[in-house]
Amino acid sequence: MSALLIGSFFAAGHVSEINAANPAPRNPHLADSTNPIGHTTSAQQDSVPQAGPIGPTRTLDDFELQYRHFGPFQFGTSISGVYPDGKRVFWSNGANGVFKAEHDSFNIIDRFPVEGKEFSRPEIEGALEELRSREGLSAMYFAFKQADMFKELSGVYTLLDNNHDYYIGDNGGRGITVYGDADPSDSNSKIVKKRQWTMPDSVSGLMIGMNMTFDGWIVFATEHGYIVSVKKDFSEERVVRLNYAVEEDAENAATGPTGKGWVRNGQAVDESGIYVASQNHMHKVIWQNEQLSVDDRTFALTGSCKNC
């Protein structure tokens, strides 16, 4: 419910640029910004080169806050690189569509709607009031009931590339849809749906995470231990299975619903490989010459080395 309600609005603030003490390498195929992907960079370290608020704690005045109503479940926001007109934009994926907004004002430039899902501001505010009126288990039940509209987790995985193309995990956790600008040179351009890709039937499990290799391929894991890399134009794909997926019966190793499978979180990527945690092991998948290999880079999470 918190994502539904808090995510209904964007609030703008101003921070100062500083040099990060130990920044992760920048992926040249992602948007050239401080937040082109979930968890900030391909390294997934969740740190940014901006200072946080400095000074004594105080309550902000109304004129210091900016709000724009976007709708429920805005699960994270990507910041674009600079367009030819010198501007940046925000891209966001919510339960009622894909949004594009001005970086400085948060004014909505365009929304690409999701068929059959429309949520008005009065509906969201009504849900807030209803939640405030409940307590304990009743409040929890109401919150989960509201959250059911966005129970498919694949849509939280997004990234924005250096061509201003916005990749979203969708199709019930089995595919990727790309949205972009009708005119890539214009920051105020309308949103268009550009292309879609669906996993091959030979790959089982729902999508977990989404990242990009340093030569520009989309990469993600599935809950059942497959690693998939896909070319940006979706013309080619590569698939490999992680070590121990078969031995540990990855298809039946979930400890709960979606998000609690054998692989249950996003993967980090650097210039040489893809790093994935399964339930009992840390894996490095080699990415070289546009090919995937599990080789023998698997370690038990207890610290002992396996197959080294």
Phi and psi restraints in degrees (value plus and minus 20) as a CYANA .aco file:
   2 SER   PHI     -80.6   -40.6
   2 SER   PSI     -58.3   -18.3
   3 ALA   PHI     -87.3   -47.3
   3 ALA   PSI     -58.0   -18.0
   4 LEU   PHI     -81.2   -41.2
   4 LEU   PSI     -66.0   -26.0
   5 LEU   PHI    -105.9   -65.9
   5 LEU   PSI     -70.9   -30.9
   6 ILE   PHI     -86.0   -46.0
   6 ILE   PSI     -54.6   -14.6
   7 GLY   PHI     -94.6   -54.6
   7 GLY   PSI     -21.7    18.3
   8 SER   PHI     -94.2   -54.2
   8 SER   PSI     -36.0     4.0
   9 PHE   PHI    -154.3  -114.3
   9 PHE   PSI     131.5   171.5
  10 PHE   PHI    -127.3   -87.3
  10 PHE   PSI     119.5   159.5
  11 ALA   PHI    -137.2   -97.2
  11 ALA   PSI     113.4   153.4
  12 ALA   PHI    -115.3   -75.3
  12 ALA   PSI     124.3   164.3
  13 GLY   PHI    -162.5  -122.5
  13 GLY   PSI     151.3   191.3
  14 HIS   PHI    -145.2  -105.2
  14 HIS   PSI     110.1   150.1
  15 VAL   PHI    -151.9  -111.9
  15 VAL   PSI     143.3   183.3
  16 SER   PHI    -121.7   -81.7
  16 SER   PSI     123.2   163.2
  17 GLU   PHI     -95.8   -55.8
  17 GLU   PSI     113.6   153.6
  18 ILE   PHI    -155.9  -115.9
  18 ILE   PSI     144.0   184.0
  19 ASN   PHI    -101.3   -61.3
  19 ASN   PSI     108.1   148.1
  20 ALA   PHI     -90.2   -50.2
  20 ALA   PSI     124.4   164.4
  21 ALA   PHI     -86.2   -46.2
  21 ALA   PSI     -58.3   -18.3
  22 ASN   PHI    -166.4  -126.4
  22 ASN   PSI      51.8    91.8
  23 PRO   PHI     -91.0   -51.0
  23 PRO   PSI     128.0   168.0
  24 ALA   PHI     -91.8   -51.8
  24 ALA   PSI     133.4   173.4
  25 PRO   PHI     -77.8   -37.8
  25 PRO   PSI     118.6   158.6
  26 ARG   PHI    -101.0   -61.0
  26 ARG   PSI     111.9   151.9
  27 ASN   PHI    -101.1   -61.1
  27 ASN   PSI      95.2   135.2
  28 PRO   PHI     -88.4   -48.4
  28 PRO   PSI     -33.3     6.7
  29 HIS   PHI    -113.7   -73.7
  29 HIS   PSI     -26.3    13.7
  30 LEU   PHI    -109.7   -69.7
  30 LEU   PSI     143.4   183.4
  31 ALA   PHI     -76.6   -36.6
  31 ALA   PSI     119.6   159.6
  32 ASP   PHI    -101.1   -61.1
  32 ASP   PSI      60.2   100.2
  33 SER   PHI    -171.1  -131.1
  33 SER   PSI     156.9   196.9
  34 THR   PHI    -103.3   -63.3
  34 THR   PSI     -25.5    14.5
  35 ASN   PHI    -172.4  -132.4
  35 ASN   PSI      50.5    90.5
  36 PRO   PHI    -108.5   -68.5
  36 PRO   PSI     -26.1    13.9
  37 ILE   PHI    -172.4  -132.4
  37 ILE   PSI     136.4   176.4
  38 GLY   PHI     -75.7   -35.7
  38 GLY   PSI     117.8   157.8
  39 HIS   PHI      46.4    86.4
  39 HIS   PSI       0.9    40.9
  40 THR   PHI      65.6   105.6
  40 THR   PSI     -72.1   -32.1
  41 THR   PHI    -160.2  -120.2
  41 THR   PSI     154.9   194.9
  42 SER   PHI     -81.4   -41.4
  42 SER   PSI     -44.7    -4.7
  43 ALA   PHI     -95.2   -55.2
  43 ALA   PSI     -33.6     6.4
  44 GLN   PHI      41.4    81.4
  44 GLN   PSI      15.1    55.1
  45 GLN   PHI    -111.3   -71.3
  45 GLN   PSI     -28.9    11.1
  46 ASP   PHI      41.2    81.2
  46 ASP   PSI       3.0    43.0
  47 SER   PHI    -134.2   -94.2
  47 SER   PSI     130.6   170.6
  48 VAL   PHI    -149.8  -109.8
  48 VAL   PSI     136.3   176.3
  49 PRO   PHI    -105.9   -65.9
  49 PRO   PSI       5.5    45.5
  50 GLN   PHI    -128.9   -88.9
  50 GLN   PSI     125.0   165.0
  51 ALA   PHI     -95.4   -55.4
  51 ALA   PSI     127.0   167.0
  52 GLY   PHI     -99.4   -59.4
  52 GLY   PSI    -198.7  -158.7
  53 PRO   PHI     -78.6   -38.6
  53 PRO   PSI     118.9   158.9
  54 ILE   PHI    -142.7  -102.7
  54 ILE   PSI     114.3   154.3
  55 GLY   PHI     105.0   145.0
  55 GLY   PSI     158.6   198.6
  56 PRO   PHI     -88.5   -48.5
  56 PRO   PSI     132.2   172.2
  57 THR   PHI     -86.4   -46.4
  57 THR   PSI     115.6   155.6
  58 ARG   PHI    -176.3  -136.3
  58 ARG   PSI     144.6   184.6
  59 THR   PHI    -107.0   -67.0
  59 THR   PSI     109.8   149.8
  60 LEU   PHI     -91.9   -51.9
  60 LEU   PSI     125.1   165.1
  61 ASP   PHI     -98.6   -58.6
  61 ASP   PSI     141.0   181.0
  62 ASP   PHI     -77.3   -37.3
  62 ASP   PSI     -57.5   -17.5
  63 PHE   PHI     -90.5   -50.5
  63 PHE   PSI     -31.8     8.2
  64 GLU   PHI    -111.1   -71.1
  64 GLU   PSI     -22.3    17.7
  65 LEU   PHI    -132.6   -92.6
  65 LEU   PSI     120.3   160.3
  66 GLN   PHI    -145.1  -105.1
  66 GLN   PSI     111.3   151.3
  67 TYR   PHI    -146.8  -106.8
  67 TYR   PSI     120.3   160.3
  68 ARG   PHI    -157.1  -117.1
  68 ARG   PSI     113.8   153.8
  69 HIS   PHI    -103.4   -63.4
  69 HIS   PSI      99.0   139.0
  70 PHE   PHI    -128.6   -88.6
  70 PHE   PSI     -49.3    -9.3
  71 GLY   PHI      95.4   135.4
  71 GLY   PSI     155.6   195.6
  72 PRO   PHI     -95.4   -55.4
  72 PRO   PSI     134.1   174.1
  73 PHE   PHI      38.6    78.6
  73 PHE   PSI      33.7    73.7
  74 GLN   PHI    -102.0   -62.0
  74 GLN   PSI      73.7   113.7
  75 PHE   PHI    -109.8   -69.8
  75 PHE   PSI      53.7    93.7
  76 GLY   PHI      70.7   110.7
  76 GLY   PSI     138.2   178.2
  77 THR   PHI    -157.4  -117.4
  77 THR   PSI     117.4   157.4
  78 SER   PHI    -124.3   -84.3
  78 SER   PSI     122.7   162.7
  79 ILE   PHI    -125.0   -85.0
  79 ILE   PSI     112.0   152.0
  80 SER   PHI     -98.0   -58.0
  80 SER   PSI     148.3   188.3
  81 GLY   PHI     -94.0   -54.0
  81 GLY   PSI    -196.1  -156.1
  82 VAL   PHI    -104.3   -64.3
  82 VAL   PSI     110.8   150.8
  83 TYR   PHI    -100.5   -60.5
  83 TYR   PSI     146.5   186.5
  84 PRO   PHI     -75.8   -35.8
  84 PRO   PSI     -44.8    -4.8
  85 ASP   PHI    -104.8   -64.8
  85 ASP   PSI     -14.0    26.0
  86 GLY   PHI      64.8   104.8
  86 GLY   PSI     -15.2    24.8
  87 LYS   PHI    -123.8   -83.8
  87 LYS   PSI     139.5   179.5
  88 ARG   PHI    -136.5   -96.5
  88 ARG   PSI     142.9   182.9
  89 VAL   PHI    -156.0  -116.0
  89 VAL   PSI     143.0   183.0
  90 PHE   PHI    -118.7   -78.7
  90 PHE   PSI     122.0   162.0
  91 TRP   PHI    -137.7   -97.7
  91 TRP   PSI     118.1   158.1
  92 SER   PHI    -164.7  -124.7
  92 SER   PSI     124.6   164.6
  93 ASN   PHI    -134.7   -94.7
  93 ASN   PSI      99.9   139.9
  94 GLY   PHI    -146.0  -106.0
  94 GLY   PSI    -199.5  -159.5
  95 ALA   PHI     -87.0   -47.0
  95 ALA   PSI     -41.0    -1.0
  96 ASN   PHI    -136.0   -96.0
  96 ASN   PSI       5.1    45.1
  97 GLY   PHI     115.1   155.1
  97 GLY   PSI     156.2   196.2
  98 VAL   PHI    -117.8   -77.8
  98 VAL   PSI     112.6   152.6
  99 PHE   PHI    -137.4   -97.4
  99 PHE   PSI     129.9   169.9
 100 LYS   PHI    -151.5  -111.5
 100 LYS   PSI     110.2   150.2
 101 ALA   PHI    -157.9  -117.9
 101 ALA   PSI     135.1   175.1
 102 GLU   PHI     -86.0   -46.0
 102 GLU   PSI     118.0   158.0
 103 HIS   PHI     -86.7   -46.7
 103 HIS   PSI     -58.8   -18.8
 104 ASP   PHI    -104.4   -64.4
 104 ASP   PSI     -53.9   -13.9
 105 SER   PHI    -130.6   -90.6
 105 SER   PSI     -36.6     3.4
 106 PHE   PHI      46.3    86.3
 106 PHE   PSI     -10.2    29.8
 107 ASN   PHI     -81.4   -41.4
 107 ASN   PSI     115.0   155.0
 108 ILE   PHI     -93.2   -53.2
 108 ILE   PSI     103.4   143.4
 109 ILE   PHI    -102.8   -62.8
 109 ILE   PSI     -64.4   -24.4
 110 ASP   PHI    -182.5  -142.5
 110 ASP   PSI     137.0   177.0
 111 ARG   PHI    -152.0  -112.0
 111 ARG   PSI     110.0   150.0
 112 PHE   PHI    -118.8   -78.8
 112 PHE   PSI      88.4   128.4
 113 PRO   PHI     -92.5   -52.5
 113 PRO   PSI     134.5   174.5
 114 VAL   PHI    -118.5   -78.5
 114 VAL   PSI     104.3   144.3
 115 GLU   PHI     -78.6   -38.6
 115 GLU   PSI     110.1   150.1
 116 GLY   PHI      63.1   103.1
 116 GLY   PSI     -17.7    22.3
 117 LYS   PHI    -148.0  -108.0
 117 LYS   PSI      85.1   125.1
 118 GLU   PHI    -152.6  -112.6
 118 GLU   PSI     113.2   153.2
 119 PHE   PHI    -154.8  -114.8
 119 PHE   PSI      99.3   139.3
 120 SER   PHI    -106.5   -66.5
 120 SER   PSI     141.3   181.3
 121 ARG   PHI     -79.9   -39.9
 121 ARG   PSI     -63.3   -23.3
 122 PRO   PHI     -78.3   -38.3
 122 PRO   PSI     -56.0   -16.0
 123 GLU   PHI     -82.7   -42.7
 123 GLU   PSI     -64.4   -24.4
 124 ILE   PHI     -85.5   -45.5
 124 ILE   PSI     -64.8   -24.8
 125 GLU   PHI     -86.2   -46.2
 125 GLU   PSI     -53.9   -13.9
 126 GLY   PHI     -83.8   -43.8
 126 GLY   PSI     -59.8   -19.8
 127 ALA   PHI     -83.4   -43.4
 127 ALA   PSI     -58.1   -18.1
 128 LEU   PHI     -80.8   -40.8
 128 LEU   PSI     -67.2   -27.2
 129 GLU   PHI     -83.3   -43.3
 129 GLU   PSI     -60.6   -20.6
 130 GLU   PHI     -82.6   -42.6
 130 GLU   PSI     -61.7   -21.7
 131 LEU   PHI     -84.0   -44.0
 131 LEU   PSI     -61.3   -21.3
 132 ARG   PHI     -83.9   -43.9
 132 ARG   PSI     -46.9    -6.9
 133 SER   PHI    -101.9   -61.9
 133 SER   PSI     -29.3    10.7
 134 ARG   PHI    -126.9   -86.9
 134 ARG   PSI     141.9   181.9
 135 GLU   PHI    -159.0  -119.0
 135 GLU   PSI     138.6   178.6
 136 GLY   PHI      36.9    76.9
 136 GLY   PSI    -155.1  -115.1
 137 LEU   PHI     -83.1   -43.1
 137 LEU   PSI     -53.1   -13.1
 138 SER   PHI     -82.5   -42.5
 138 SER   PSI     -62.1   -22.1
 139 ALA   PHI     -86.2   -46.2
 139 ALA   PSI     -60.8   -20.8
 140 MET   PHI     -84.2   -44.2
 140 MET   PSI     -62.7   -22.7
 141 TYR   PHI     -81.3   -41.3
 141 TYR   PSI     -65.3   -25.3
 142 PHE   PHI     -82.8   -42.8
 142 PHE   PSI     -61.7   -21.7
 143 ALA   PHI     -82.3   -42.3
 143 ALA   PSI     -66.4   -26.4
 144 PHE   PHI     -86.5   -46.5
 144 PHE   PSI     -52.8   -12.8
 145 LYS   PHI     -83.9   -43.9
 145 LYS   PSI     -61.9   -21.9
 146 GLN   PHI     -87.0   -47.0
 146 GLN   PSI     -60.1   -20.1
 147 ALA   PHI     -89.1   -49.1
 147 ALA   PSI     -35.6     4.4
 148 ASP   PHI     -79.1   -39.1
 148 ASP   PSI     -43.0    -3.0
 149 MET   PHI     -87.3   -47.3
 149 MET   PSI     -37.5     2.5
 150 PHE   PHI    -150.4  -110.4
 150 PHE   PSI      18.3    58.3
 151 LYS   PHI     -92.4   -52.4
 151 LYS   PSI     -39.2     0.8
 152 GLU   PHI     -98.5   -58.5
 152 GLU   PSI      92.8   132.8
 153 LEU   PHI     -94.8   -54.8
 153 LEU   PSI     -36.0     4.0
 154 SER   PHI     -80.1   -40.1
 154 SER   PSI     -50.5   -10.5
 155 GLY   PHI     -87.8   -47.8
 155 GLY   PSI     -31.7     8.3
 156 VAL   PHI    -100.6   -60.6
 156 VAL   PSI     -31.9     8.1
 157 TYR   PHI    -111.9   -71.9
 157 TYR   PSI      92.2   132.2
 158 THR   PHI    -159.8  -119.8
 158 THR   PSI     139.6   179.6
 159 LEU   PHI    -173.9  -133.9
 159 LEU   PSI     136.1   176.1
 160 LEU   PHI    -141.5  -101.5
 160 LEU   PSI     104.6   144.6
 161 ASP   PHI    -116.2   -76.2
 161 ASP   PSI    -196.8  -156.8
 162 ASN   PHI     -97.5   -57.5
 162 ASN   PSI     -19.8    20.2
 163 ASN   PHI    -125.2   -85.2
 163 ASN   PSI      -8.4    31.6
 164 HIS   PHI      45.6    85.6
 164 HIS   PSI       7.3    47.3
 165 ASP   PHI    -114.1   -74.1
 165 ASP   PSI     114.6   154.6
 166 TYR   PHI    -131.0   -91.0
 166 TYR   PSI      94.0   134.0
 167 TYR   PHI    -118.6   -78.6
 167 TYR   PSI     110.5   150.5
 168 ILE   PHI    -149.4  -109.4
 168 ILE   PSI     111.9   151.9
 169 GLY   PHI     -92.0   -52.0
 169 GLY   PSI     108.3   148.3
 170 ASP   PHI    -174.0  -134.0
 170 ASP   PSI    -174.4  -134.4
 171 ASN   PHI      36.8    76.8
 171 ASN   PSI      24.7    64.7
 172 GLY   PHI      45.9    85.9
 172 GLY   PSI      11.6    51.6
 173 GLY   PHI      60.7   100.7
 173 GLY   PSI      -5.8    34.2
 174 ARG   PHI    -141.5  -101.5
 174 ARG   PSI      -6.3    33.7
 175 GLY   PHI    -182.9  -142.9
 175 GLY   PSI    -198.0  -158.0
 176 ILE   PHI    -155.1  -115.1
 176 ILE   PSI     115.8   155.8
 177 THR   PHI    -138.6   -98.6
 177 THR   PSI     119.7   159.7
 178 VAL   PHI    -132.8   -92.8
 178 VAL   PSI     108.4   148.4
 179 TYR   PHI    -134.1   -94.1
 179 TYR   PSI     134.9   174.9
 180 GLY   PHI    -182.2  -142.2
 180 GLY   PSI    -187.3  -147.3
 181 ASP   PHI    -108.4   -68.4
 181 ASP   PSI     119.5   159.5
 182 ALA   PHI     -80.5   -40.5
 182 ALA   PSI     -55.0   -15.0
 183 ASP   PHI    -148.0  -108.0
 183 ASP   PSI      80.7   120.7
 184 PRO   PHI     -81.2   -41.2
 184 PRO   PSI     -32.4     7.6
 185 SER   PHI    -110.7   -70.7
 185 SER   PSI     -24.7    15.3
 186 ASP   PHI    -138.1   -98.1
 186 ASP   PSI      95.8   135.8
 187 SER   PHI     -84.7   -44.7
 187 SER   PSI     -42.5    -2.5
 188 ASN   PHI    -114.2   -74.2
 188 ASN   PSI      -8.9    31.1
 189 SER   PHI     -85.9   -45.9
 189 SER   PSI     132.8   172.8
 190 LYS   PHI     -88.9   -48.9
 190 LYS   PSI     136.3   176.3
 191 ILE   PHI    -101.6   -61.6
 191 ILE   PSI     117.5   157.5
 192 VAL   PHI    -147.8  -107.8
 192 VAL   PSI     130.3   170.3
 193 LYS   PHI    -106.3   -66.3
 193 LYS   PSI     101.4   141.4
 194 LYS   PHI    -119.9   -79.9
 194 LYS   PSI     -63.7   -23.7
 195 ARG   PHI    -186.4  -146.4
 195 ARG   PSI     143.2   183.2
 196 GLN   PHI    -155.9  -115.9
 196 GLN   PSI     133.0   173.0
 197 TRP   PHI    -159.8  -119.8
 197 TRP   PSI     123.0   163.0
 198 THR   PHI    -144.5  -104.5
 198 THR   PSI     120.6   160.6
 199 MET   PHI     -79.9   -39.9
 199 MET   PSI     125.4   165.4
 200 PRO   PHI     -86.3   -46.3
 200 PRO   PSI     132.2   172.2
 201 ASP   PHI     -80.9   -40.9
 201 ASP   PSI     -44.0    -4.0
 202 SER   PHI     -91.1   -51.1
 202 SER   PSI     -34.0     6.0
 203 VAL   PHI    -120.6   -80.6
 203 VAL   PSI     100.7   140.7
 204 SER   PHI    -126.8   -86.8
 204 SER   PSI     139.9   179.9
 205 GLY   PHI      75.8   115.8
 205 GLY   PSI     133.9   173.9
 206 LEU   PHI    -102.0   -62.0
 206 LEU   PSI     133.5   173.5
 207 MET   PHI     -82.1   -42.1
 207 MET   PSI     115.8   155.8
 208 ILE   PHI    -149.0  -109.0
 208 ILE   PSI      94.8   134.8
 209 GLY   PHI      58.8    98.8
 209 GLY   PSI     143.1   183.1
 210 MET   PHI    -175.3  -135.3
 210 MET   PSI     110.8   150.8
 211 ASN   PHI    -163.9  -123.9
 211 ASN   PSI    -192.5  -152.5
 212 MET   PHI    -161.3  -121.3
 212 MET   PSI     114.7   154.7
 213 THR   PHI     -91.5   -51.5
 213 THR   PSI     145.5   185.5
 214 PHE   PHI     -98.4   -58.4
 214 PHE   PSI     -19.7    20.3
 215 ASP   PHI    -134.0   -94.0
 215 ASP   PSI      -5.2    34.8
 216 GLY   PHI      72.2   112.2
 216 GLY   PSI       6.1    46.1
 217 TRP   PHI    -122.1   -82.1
 217 TRP   PSI     120.9   160.9
 218 ILE   PHI     -92.7   -52.7
 218 ILE   PSI     119.0   159.0
 219 VAL   PHI    -159.2  -119.2
 219 VAL   PSI     122.0   162.0
 220 PHE   PHI    -175.2  -135.2
 220 PHE   PSI     146.8   186.8
 221 ALA   PHI    -127.9   -87.9
 221 ALA   PSI     145.3   185.3
 222 THR   PHI    -135.5   -95.5
 222 THR   PSI     142.3   182.3
 223 GLU   PHI     -80.0   -40.0
 223 GLU   PSI     -43.2    -3.2
 224 HIS   PHI    -113.2   -73.2
 224 HIS   PSI     -11.0    29.0
 225 GLY   PHI      73.0   113.0
 225 GLY   PSI      -3.0    37.0
 226 TYR   PHI    -110.2   -70.2
 226 TYR   PSI     122.8   162.8
 227 ILE   PHI    -131.6   -91.6
 227 ILE   PSI     108.3   148.3
 228 VAL   PHI    -144.7  -104.7
 228 VAL   PSI     111.3   151.3
 229 SER   PHI    -138.9   -98.9
 229 SER   PSI     119.1   159.1
 230 VAL   PHI    -152.9  -112.9
 230 VAL   PSI     113.7   153.7
 231 LYS   PHI     -84.6   -44.6
 231 LYS   PSI     130.2   170.2
 232 LYS   PHI     -74.0   -34.0
 232 LYS   PSI     -58.6   -18.6
 233 ASP   PHI    -107.2   -67.2
 233 ASP   PSI     -15.0    25.0
 234 PHE   PHI      45.6    85.6
 234 PHE   PSI       0.9    40.9
 235 SER   PHI    -102.1   -62.1
 235 SER   PSI     -40.9    -0.9
 236 GLU   PHI    -163.3  -123.3
 236 GLU   PSI     135.6   175.6
 237 GLU   PHI    -165.7  -125.7
 237 GLU   PSI     136.7   176.7
 238 ARG   PHI    -151.8  -111.8
 238 ARG   PSI     124.8   164.8
 239 VAL   PHI    -157.6  -117.6
 239 VAL   PSI     119.1   159.1
 240 VAL   PHI    -164.5  -124.5
 240 VAL   PSI     132.6   172.6
 241 ARG   PHI    -122.9   -82.9
 241 ARG   PSI     117.1   157.1
 242 LEU   PHI     -89.3   -49.3
 242 LEU   PSI     130.6   170.6
 243 ASN   PHI     -77.5   -37.5
 243 ASN   PSI     124.0   164.0
 244 TYR   PHI      56.1    96.1
 244 TYR   PSI     -23.3    16.7
 245 ALA   PHI     -83.2   -43.2
 245 ALA   PSI     -60.7   -20.7
 246 VAL   PHI     -93.8   -53.8
 246 VAL   PSI     -68.0   -28.0
 247 GLU   PHI     -80.4   -40.4
 247 GLU   PSI     -55.6   -15.6
 248 GLU   PHI    -116.7   -76.7
 248 GLU   PSI      -8.4    31.6
 249 ASP   PHI      32.5    72.5
 249 ASP   PSI      38.7    78.7
 250 ALA   PHI     -76.6   -36.6
 250 ALA   PSI     -53.2   -13.2
 251 GLU   PHI     -81.9   -41.9
 251 GLU   PSI     -47.7    -7.7
 252 ASN   PHI    -138.5   -98.5
 252 ASN   PSI      -0.8    39.2
 253 ALA   PHI    -117.1   -77.1
 253 ALA   PSI     -14.7    25.3
 254 ALA   PHI     -83.6   -43.6
 254 ALA   PSI     124.0   164.0
 255 THR   PHI    -126.7   -86.7
 255 THR   PSI      -8.3    31.7
 256 GLY   PHI     158.2   198.2
 256 GLY   PSI    -185.6  -145.6
 257 PRO   PHI     -92.4   -52.4
 257 PRO   PSI    -188.8  -148.8
 258 THR   PHI     -67.1   -27.1
 258 THR   PSI     112.8   152.8
 259 GLY   PHI      79.6   119.6
 259 GLY   PSI     -23.7    16.3
 260 LYS   PHI    -148.5  -108.5
 260 LYS   PSI      19.1    59.1
 261 GLY   PHI    -107.7   -67.7
 261 GLY   PSI    -185.8  -145.8
 262 TRP   PHI     -83.8   -43.8
 262 TRP   PSI     -60.3   -20.3
 263 VAL   PHI    -130.2   -90.2
 263 VAL   PSI     111.4   151.4
 264 ARG   PHI    -156.9  -116.9
 264 ARG   PSI      -7.1    32.9
 265 ASN   PHI    -171.5  -131.5
 265 ASN   PSI     147.2   187.2
 266 GLY   PHI     -85.7   -45.7
 266 GLY   PSI     146.2   186.2
 267 GLN   PHI    -131.5   -91.5
 267 GLN   PSI     128.4   168.4
 268 ALA   PHI    -113.5   -73.5
 268 ALA   PSI     132.0   172.0
 269 VAL   PHI    -154.6  -114.6
 269 VAL   PSI     116.7   156.7
 270 ASP   PHI    -148.2  -108.2
 270 ASP   PSI    -185.6  -145.6
 271 GLU   PHI     -85.0   -45.0
 271 GLU   PSI     -41.8    -1.8
 272 SER   PHI    -135.1   -95.1
 272 SER   PSI     -32.9     7.1
 273 GLY   PHI    -190.1  -150.1
 273 GLY   PSI    -196.8  -156.8
 274 ILE   PHI    -143.9  -103.9
 274 ILE   PSI     112.4   152.4
 275 TYR   PHI    -135.6   -95.6
 275 TYR   PSI     102.2   142.2
 276 VAL   PHI    -152.7  -112.7
 276 VAL   PSI     114.1   154.1
 277 ALA   PHI    -120.6   -80.6
 277 ALA   PSI     105.6   145.6
 278 SER   PHI    -121.9   -81.9
 278 SER   PSI    -191.7  -151.7
 279 GLN   PHI     -80.2   -40.2
 279 GLN   PSI     -55.1   -15.1
 280 ASN   PHI    -145.8  -105.8
 280 ASN   PSI     -21.1    18.9
 281 HIS   PHI    -161.0  -121.0
 281 HIS   PSI     135.6   175.6
 282 MET   PHI    -128.3   -88.3
 282 MET   PSI     107.4   147.4
 283 HIS   PHI    -134.5   -94.5
 283 HIS   PSI     121.1   161.1
 284 LYS   PHI    -133.4   -93.4
 284 LYS   PSI     102.2   142.2
 285 VAL   PHI    -122.1   -82.1
 285 VAL   PSI     103.3   143.3
 286 ILE   PHI     -96.0   -56.0
 286 ILE   PSI     113.1   153.1
 287 TRP   PHI    -141.2  -101.2
 287 TRP   PSI      88.9   128.9
 288 GLN   PHI    -168.2  -128.2
 288 GLN   PSI     115.6   155.6
 289 ASN   PHI      32.9    72.9
 289 ASN   PSI      20.3    60.3
 290 GLU   PHI      39.0    79.0
 290 GLU   PSI      14.8    54.8
 291 GLN   PHI    -154.4  -114.4
 291 GLN   PSI     127.4   167.4
 292 LEU   PHI    -119.5   -79.5
 292 LEU   PSI     123.1   163.1
 293 SER   PHI    -169.2  -129.2
 293 SER   PSI     113.0   153.0
 294 VAL   PHI    -103.5   -63.5
 294 VAL   PSI     -41.1    -1.1
 295 ASP   PHI      25.8    65.8
 295 ASP   PSI    -149.4  -109.4
 296 ASP   PHI    -148.6  -108.6
 296 ASP   PSI       6.3    46.3
 297 ARG   PHI    -108.4   -68.4
 297 ARG   PSI      47.4    87.4
 298 THR   PHI    -151.8  -111.8
 298 THR   PSI     111.9   151.9
 299 PHE   PHI    -147.6  -107.6
 299 PHE   PSI     120.5   160.5
 300 ALA   PHI     -89.0   -49.0
 300 ALA   PSI     122.4   162.4
 301 LEU   PHI     -89.7   -49.7
 301 LEU   PSI     -30.1     9.9
 302 THR   PHI     -96.2   -56.2
 302 THR   PSI     -32.2     7.8
 303 GLY   PHI      91.9   131.9
 303 GLY   PSI     -38.3     1.7
 304 SER   PHI    -100.6   -60.6
 304 SER   PSI     130.9   170.9
 305 CYS   PHI    -111.3   -71.3
 305 CYS   PSI     116.4   156.4
 306 LYS   PHI    -132.7   -92.7
 306 LYS   PSI     113.9   153.9
 307 ASN   PHI      38.0    78.0
 307 ASN   PSI      17.9    57.9
